[in-house]
Amino acid sequence: MLFQWGMGRQKKQINDRVKQEGPDHSGEAADVPQEPMSAELAVNLDIIRQTTGQSSDVVIRRFSLGQERQINAAIVFVDGLVDEKHVYEFLLTPLLEASFPLSLTEKESFPWIEQKLAAVGGVKHVVDWEHLFLELFSGKTSIVLDGVPSAVSASTKGGQYRAIEEPQTQIAGRGPREGFTESLRANTAMIRRRIKNPNLWLETMQIGTVTQTDVAIMYIKGIANDEVIEEVRARLRRIDTDSVLESGYIEQLIEDQTFTTFPTIYHTERPDVVAANLLEGRIAILIQGTPFILIVPALFIQFFQAVEDYYARFDIATALRFLRVLIFFLSLVAPSIYIAAMTFHQEMIPTPLVIAIAAQREAVPFPAFVEALIMEVTFEILREAG
């Protein structure tokens, strides 16, 4: 849908259309306007309503700013993404009780609000529609004034998140019992509690033209390789997709080999594992909305490492890791050795054992190859069913 913004006739056209047609649910998406914001409050609020399809969770609260000299204003936020108590107590109440100097013009109001009134963090000046909607749907509250073609965004993030719980996929007998959640900021905080160092750097970007998902990379400056960090940045910036809903999206888009049975990127939902890998020079990729954190670059031996290995003696942990590698290769070659010995090289097996195996397989109507194949498929079915 194409919008034409203006100060007079355009405003009347928008208001008449809203009254006559109501919300636009025709199936045609309303694009985010590319034009600058209007200086009229009513026009800006109409644009917000039209672009969001008059969604009921987009709350617009109009009020008059100041007591001696009143200025029409409004706050806009998305219900469920903000802490409403934070909005009304620390943002709206100071604005309603404020007494503006009589010499203060509308254009000078925003700097005054940023310095004097906004008792919240993350105050930002917004001048275009794209950034305003990005701030709104990131859990922030926007303040729009009449006579000013811009807005002020203040951090009021809130809403319901899953509490920190023990991870279900990586249960450890020894170690912390907390796991990552779906909140990006809660995840970064759990890592910073373990690494209290200013060289632990965090870079955030948005990926997904539709979802605008927050994606962050975390590394320790001075330990991680700068070339690897730049490669991770470049691969993330090259991603061109509509949506990123889970870390699996990112994993498939940045890995080197896609047609392989071996994993090429390590993922975990334990903060202690991420902290240990960061100290080893690796890079963590955190995605909003998922508790699984990606760690790059990944080594083959890294997938044989258990959570308890960080807390056990080095000799015991090393012995257990070698045992896991041995069991891994045995699980790969044991069915092949069984088929080869039973089908082509019976002389390799001791005679009593051959007689015992032959007696047991006498009632089996399949050859050794089919028997081993059925066994492998049955194991996979039981594992997936569990």
C-alpha positions as CSV (number, residue, x, y, z in Angstrom):
1,M,0.0,0.0,0.0
2,L,1.4,3.4,-1.0
3,F,1.1,6.3,1.6
4,Q,1.5,9.9,0.8
5,W,2.4,12.0,3.8
6,G,1.7,15.7,4.2
7,M,0.6,18.4,6.6
8,G,-2.8,19.3,5.3
9,R,-4.7,17.5,2.6
10,Q,-2.8,14.3,3.2
11,K,-3.8,14.3,6.8
12,K,-7.5,14.7,5.9
13,Q,-7.2,11.9,3.3
14,I,-5.8,9.5,5.9
15,N,-8.3,10.3,8.6
16,D,-11.2,10.0,6.1
17,R,-10.0,6.6,4.9
18,V,-9.6,5.3,8.5
19,K,-13.1,6.3,9.3
20,Q,-14.7,4.9,6.2
21,E,-12.7,1.7,5.7
22,G,-11.5,0.9,9.2
23,P,-8.5,-1.4,9.6
24,D,-7.0,-2.7,6.4
25,H,-7.3,-6.5,6.5
26,S,-7.4,-7.0,2.7
27,G,-4.3,-9.2,2.7
28,E,-2.0,-6.5,1.2
29,A,0.9,-5.7,3.5
30,A,1.5,-2.1,4.4
31,D,5.2,-1.3,3.8
32,V,7.2,0.7,6.3
33,P,7.2,4.3,5.0
34,Q,10.5,5.5,3.7
35,E,9.6,9.2,4.1
36,P,10.7,11.2,7.1
37,M,8.2,11.6,10.0
38,S,5.6,14.3,9.9
39,A,5.6,17.3,12.2
40,E,1.9,16.7,13.0
41,L,1.1,14.3,15.8
42,A,-2.2,13.1,14.3
43,V,-0.5,12.2,11.0
44,N,2.2,10.2,12.8
45,L,-0.3,8.3,14.9
46,D,-2.4,7.5,11.8
47,I,0.7,6.2,10.0
48,I,1.5,3.9,13.0
49,R,-2.1,2.6,13.0
50,Q,-2.2,2.0,9.3
51,T,1.3,0.3,9.1
52,T,0.5,-2.1,12.0
53,G,-3.0,-2.8,10.7
54,Q,-4.6,-1.3,13.8
55,S,-3.3,-4.2,15.8
56,S,-4.8,-4.3,19.3
57,D,-1.5,-4.9,21.1
58,V,0.0,-1.6,19.8
59,V,-1.0,0.8,22.5
60,I,-1.2,4.6,21.8
61,R,-1.6,6.8,24.9
62,R,-2.3,10.5,24.1
63,F,-1.7,13.2,26.7
64,S,-0.8,16.8,27.2
65,L,2.8,17.5,28.1
66,G,3.4,20.2,30.8
67,Q,1.2,22.1,33.2
68,E,1.7,25.8,32.5
69,R,2.2,25.3,28.8
70,Q,0.7,22.2,27.3
71,I,2.0,20.3,24.3
72,N,0.1,17.5,22.7
73,A,2.1,14.2,22.9
74,A,1.7,10.5,22.8
75,I,3.5,7.4,23.9
76,V,3.4,4.2,21.8
77,F,4.4,0.8,22.9
78,V,3.6,-2.9,22.2
79,D,1.7,-4.7,25.0
80,G,3.5,-7.8,26.2
81,L,6.9,-6.6,25.1
82,V,7.2,-3.8,27.8
83,D,7.0,-3.5,31.5
84,E,3.9,-1.5,31.9
85,K,4.7,-0.5,35.5
86,H,8.0,0.8,34.2
87,V,6.2,2.8,31.4
88,Y,3.7,4.5,33.6
89,E,5.8,5.1,36.7
90,F,9.1,6.1,35.3
91,L,8.1,7.5,31.9
92,L,4.5,8.7,31.7
93,T,4.2,10.1,35.3
94,P,7.3,12.4,35.0
95,L,6.0,13.6,31.7
96,L,2.6,14.5,33.0
97,E,4.0,16.2,36.1
98,A,6.7,18.1,34.3
99,S,6.6,21.9,34.2
100,F,8.3,23.1,31.0
101,P,9.9,26.5,30.7
102,L,7.7,28.9,28.8
103,S,10.6,29.8,26.5
104,L,11.0,26.2,25.4
105,T,10.0,25.5,21.8
106,E,8.7,22.2,20.5
107,K,12.0,21.4,18.8
108,E,13.8,22.0,22.1
109,S,11.5,19.6,23.9
110,F,13.2,16.4,23.0
111,P,16.7,17.3,24.3
112,W,15.0,18.5,27.5
113,I,13.1,15.2,27.8
114,E,16.3,13.2,27.2
115,Q,18.2,15.0,29.9
116,K,15.6,15.8,32.5
117,L,12.6,13.5,32.3
118,A,13.4,10.1,31.0
119,A,14.3,8.2,34.2
120,V,15.0,5.1,32.1
121,G,17.9,3.8,30.1
122,G,18.5,3.4,26.4
123,V,17.1,6.9,25.5
124,K,17.5,7.3,21.7
125,H,16.5,9.9,19.2
126,V,14.6,8.4,16.2
127,V,14.0,10.3,13.0
128,D,12.7,7.7,10.5
129,W,9.9,5.2,10.5
130,E,12.1,2.1,10.0
131,H,14.0,2.7,13.2
132,L,10.8,3.7,15.1
133,F,9.1,0.4,14.3
134,L,12.3,-1.6,15.1
135,E,12.4,0.1,18.5
136,L,8.7,-0.5,19.1
137,F,8.9,-4.2,18.4
138,S,12.1,-4.6,20.4
139,G,10.2,-3.7,23.6
140,K,10.9,0.0,23.8
141,T,8.5,2.9,24.2
142,S,8.4,5.8,21.7
143,I,7.4,9.4,22.7
144,V,5.9,11.5,19.8
145,L,5.3,15.2,20.1
146,D,3.1,17.5,18.1
147,G,5.2,19.9,16.0
148,V,8.3,17.8,15.9
149,P,9.1,15.4,13.0
150,S,10.9,12.9,15.1
151,A,10.5,10.7,18.2
152,V,12.3,9.6,21.4
153,S,12.7,6.0,22.2
154,A,13.2,4.8,25.8
155,S,14.1,1.3,26.9
156,T,11.2,-0.3,28.8
157,K,11.7,-3.9,27.9
158,G,9.7,-6.4,29.9
159,G,7.1,-9.2,29.4
160,Q,7.1,-12.8,30.4
161,Y,10.2,-15.0,29.9
162,R,10.9,-18.6,30.9
163,A,12.8,-18.8,34.2
164,I,16.3,-20.1,34.4
165,E,16.2,-23.8,34.7
166,E,18.5,-26.8,34.5
167,P,19.1,-27.7,30.8
168,Q,17.4,-30.9,29.6
169,T,19.8,-31.8,26.8
170,Q,23.1,-31.6,28.7
171,I,22.5,-32.9,32.2
172,A,25.6,-33.0,34.3
173,G,26.3,-34.8,37.6
174,R,28.7,-32.1,38.7
175,G,28.6,-28.4,37.9
176,P,26.0,-25.5,37.8
177,R,22.4,-26.3,37.3
178,E,21.4,-23.3,35.3
179,G,20.9,-23.2,31.5
180,F,20.2,-20.6,28.9
181,T,16.7,-19.2,28.3
182,E,15.1,-17.6,25.3
183,S,16.1,-14.1,26.4
184,L,19.3,-12.8,24.7
185,R,20.1,-10.3,27.6
186,A,19.6,-13.0,30.2
187,N,22.0,-15.3,28.3
188,T,24.7,-12.6,28.0
189,A,24.3,-11.8,31.7
190,M,24.9,-15.5,32.7
191,I,28.1,-15.5,30.7
192,R,29.4,-12.2,32.1
193,R,28.8,-13.5,35.7
194,R,31.4,-16.1,34.9
195,I,33.9,-13.9,33.0
196,K,34.2,-10.6,34.8
197,N,36.6,-9.1,32.3
198,P,36.3,-5.9,30.2
199,N,37.9,-7.8,27.3
200,L,34.7,-9.9,26.9
201,W,33.2,-8.0,23.9
202,L,29.7,-8.3,22.6
203,E,28.5,-7.2,19.1
204,T,24.8,-7.2,18.2
205,M,23.1,-7.1,14.8
206,Q,19.7,-7.8,13.3
207,I,19.3,-10.6,10.8
208,G,16.1,-11.4,8.9
209,T,14.3,-8.8,6.8
210,V,10.9,-9.7,8.3
211,T,11.7,-10.9,11.8
212,Q,14.6,-8.6,12.5
213,T,16.0,-11.1,15.0
214,D,18.7,-9.9,17.4
215,V,21.9,-11.9,16.9
216,A,25.1,-11.3,18.9
217,I,28.6,-12.6,18.8
218,M,30.7,-12.8,22.0
219,Y,34.4,-13.3,22.3
220,I,37.3,-12.4,24.5
221,K,39.5,-9.7,22.8
222,G,43.1,-10.8,22.9
223,I,42.4,-14.5,23.1
224,A,40.2,-15.1,20.1
225,N,41.8,-14.9,16.7
226,D,41.0,-11.5,15.0
227,E,40.8,-13.2,11.5
228,V,38.3,-15.7,12.8
229,I,36.2,-12.9,14.4
230,E,36.1,-11.0,11.1
231,E,35.2,-14.2,9.2
232,V,32.2,-14.7,11.6
233,R,31.1,-11.1,11.1
234,A,31.3,-11.4,7.3
235,R,29.3,-14.6,7.2
236,L,26.6,-13.3,9.4
237,R,26.3,-10.1,7.4
238,R,26.0,-12.1,4.2
239,I,22.9,-13.8,5.4
240,D,19.9,-12.7,3.4
241,T,16.7,-14.4,4.6
242,D,13.2,-13.4,5.7
243,S,13.3,-15.0,9.1
244,V,15.6,-16.4,11.8
245,L,13.6,-18.2,14.4
246,E,16.2,-20.5,15.9
247,S,20.0,-21.0,16.0
248,G,19.6,-23.8,13.5
249,Y,18.8,-21.2,10.8
250,I,22.2,-19.5,11.4
251,E,24.0,-22.8,11.7
252,Q,23.0,-23.9,8.2
253,L,23.7,-20.6,6.6
254,I,27.3,-20.1,7.9
255,E,28.7,-23.6,7.9
256,D,31.3,-24.6,5.3
257,Q,30.1,-28.1,4.5
258,T,26.4,-28.7,4.2
259,F,26.4,-32.3,2.7
260,T,28.1,-34.1,5.6
261,T,27.0,-36.4,8.3
262,F,29.3,-34.8,10.9
263,P,28.3,-31.6,12.7
264,T,30.6,-28.6,11.9
265,I,29.3,-26.2,14.5
266,Y,29.0,-26.9,18.2
267,H,25.9,-25.9,20.1
268,T,25.1,-25.9,23.8
269,E,22.6,-24.5,26.3
270,R,25.0,-24.4,29.3
271,P,26.6,-21.1,30.3
272,D,29.7,-22.8,31.9
273,V,30.4,-24.6,28.6
274,V,30.2,-21.3,26.6
275,A,32.5,-19.6,29.2
276,A,35.1,-22.4,28.9
277,N,35.1,-22.3,25.1
278,L,35.4,-18.5,25.2
279,L,38.5,-18.8,27.4
280,E,39.9,-21.3,24.8
281,G,39.6,-18.6,22.1
282,R,36.4,-19.6,20.4
283,I,33.4,-17.3,19.5
284,A,29.9,-17.7,20.7
285,I,26.9,-16.8,18.6
286,L,23.7,-15.9,20.6
287,I,20.3,-15.6,19.0
288,Q,17.2,-14.1,20.5
289,G,14.4,-16.6,21.1
290,T,16.4,-19.8,21.6
291,P,18.5,-21.3,24.5
292,F,21.0,-23.0,22.1
293,I,24.2,-21.0,21.6
294,L,26.5,-21.7,18.7
295,I,30.2,-22.0,19.2
296,V,32.7,-21.6,16.4
297,P,35.1,-22.9,15.2
298,A,34.3,-26.5,16.2
299,L,36.9,-29.3,16.4
300,F,36.1,-33.0,15.9
301,I,37.4,-34.0,19.3
302,Q,35.1,-31.3,20.9
303,F,32.1,-33.4,20.3
304,F,33.5,-36.2,22.5
305,Q,33.8,-33.8,25.5
306,A,31.3,-34.1,28.3
307,V,30.2,-31.4,30.7
308,E,32.0,-33.0,33.7
309,D,35.3,-33.0,31.9
310,Y,35.9,-29.4,32.9
311,Y,35.5,-30.3,36.6
312,A,37.4,-33.7,36.7
313,R,41.1,-34.3,37.0
314,F,43.0,-34.1,33.7
315,D,44.1,-37.7,33.7
316,I,40.5,-39.0,34.4
317,A,39.0,-36.7,31.9
318,T,41.5,-37.6,29.2
319,A,41.0,-41.3,29.8
320,L,37.3,-41.0,29.5
321,R,37.6,-38.9,26.3
322,F,39.8,-41.6,24.7
323,L,37.3,-44.2,25.8
324,R,34.5,-42.3,24.1
325,V,36.6,-42.0,20.9
326,L,37.3,-45.8,21.0
327,I,33.6,-46.6,21.5
328,F,32.7,-44.2,18.6
329,F,35.0,-46.1,16.2
330,L,33.8,-49.4,17.5
331,S,30.2,-48.5,16.9
332,L,31.1,-47.6,13.3
333,V,33.2,-50.7,12.3
334,A,31.6,-53.4,14.6
335,P,28.6,-54.1,12.3
336,S,31.0,-54.3,9.2
337,I,33.4,-56.6,11.0
338,Y,30.5,-58.9,12.0
339,I,29.1,-59.1,8.5
340,A,32.6,-59.7,7.0
341,A,33.4,-62.4,9.5
342,M,30.1,-64.2,9.3
343,T,29.8,-64.1,5.5
344,F,33.3,-64.4,4.1
345,H,35.9,-65.1,6.9
346,Q,34.4,-67.7,9.2
347,E,38.0,-69.1,9.8
348,M,38.8,-65.9,11.8
349,I,36.3,-66.9,14.5
350,P,37.1,-69.7,17.0
351,T,35.2,-73.0,16.2
352,P,33.1,-73.1,19.4
353,L,32.0,-69.5,18.9
354,V,31.1,-70.2,15.2
355,I,29.0,-73.2,16.2
356,A,27.2,-71.1,18.9
357,I,26.5,-68.3,16.5
358,A,25.3,-70.7,13.8
359,A,23.0,-72.4,16.3
360,Q,21.5,-69.0,17.2
361,R,21.1,-67.8,13.6
362,E,19.6,-71.1,12.4
363,A,16.0,-69.7,12.9
364,V,16.9,-66.3,11.3
365,P,15.6,-66.1,7.7
366,F,17.9,-63.2,6.8
367,P,21.6,-63.1,5.8
368,A,24.1,-61.3,8.1
369,F,23.9,-58.1,6.1
370,V,20.1,-57.7,6.4
371,E,20.2,-58.7,10.0
372,A,22.8,-56.0,10.8
373,L,20.8,-53.4,8.8
374,I,17.6,-54.2,10.7
375,M,19.4,-53.9,14.0
376,E,20.8,-50.4,13.1
377,V,17.4,-49.2,11.9
378,T,15.7,-50.5,15.0
379,F,18.2,-48.6,17.2
380,E,17.5,-45.4,15.3
381,I,13.7,-45.9,15.6
382,L,14.0,-46.5,19.4
383,R,16.2,-43.4,19.8
384,E,13.9,-41.1,17.8
385,A,10.8,-42.5,19.7
386,G,12.5,-41.8,23.0
